[in-house]
Amino acid sequence: IDHPVYALLIGADVENFAKQLLRYGVDKVFVYDDPALKDFRVETYTAAFYDFIQQNKPSGILVGATNLGRQLAPRIAARCHAGLTADCTDLQIGDYTDKKCACQGGEPKVVKNVLQQIRPAFGGNIIATIVNPYNWPQMATVREGVMKPLDVVPGRTGELVKHDSKLAGVEIPVEVLEIVRRHSSINLKGSRIIVAGGAGVGSKENFKLLHDLADVLGGAVGGSRAAVDLGYCEHERQIGQTGVTVRPALFISCGISGAVQHLAGMQ
């Protein structure tokens, strides 16, 4: 399906990042560059995002399921009166047949080019395909690491479109005084080998064996929520529905029961 792909870039002094997005296959980058957008405040980012939707009428919107994206996406969906599917693990575009019309004595209605939003449901026991054929834009959030990024195309060019932020009159109840960043040395998302432990490991001391094994293999150490709750490992090492999503080549599991919430972090 020949759908153009747009990227929305919001912030202050961010225009230089547009070239990076174009090299990843984006056809157009829409930039909202304003000093008032330097720090994330949901009111200003919502105003810019909604203005982009009003002017360009996209058929589908994907938002990263990060801490910021999870604040922003529901507000955009509410303003657009659209549905929102969270934490999708797969996305497809296809036709949707509404059989409800046939049940009411009419012909089945076919809606073209519907975004099929696929994600685990009911505690991971089923894989649900969710569609929103009548209230567009179609919206979904996608967790980092779930889908493999496209290869960069060096020298690829596209169109850069600048927009006025139109923040006049937007009430901003929060003033950012200072941002303190703490950089983590744990990189589970980029690890090709992961040794993970759960409550069955038994103690924080026993968890050191997993670190020793990971060091030998050149991998990283992860954990289940139970291990984190028991204090065996740090929260940044938690893999699962409420932790990080990983895609290693080798995953060694030790003392983990395999709850669906944990498995959701690697499926």
PyMOL commands that set and color helices and strands:
alter all, ss='L'
color gray80, all
select helices_A, chain A and resi 15-23+35-37+42-56+67-80+100-103+199-201+204-217+225-229+235-237+260-263
alter helices_A, ss='H'
color red, helices_A
select strands_A, chain A and resi 6-11+28-33+60-64+84-88+90-98+109-121+126-130+138-142+159-163+193-197+220-223+250-254
alter strands_A, ss='S'
color yellow, strands_A
deselect
rebuild
show_as cartoon
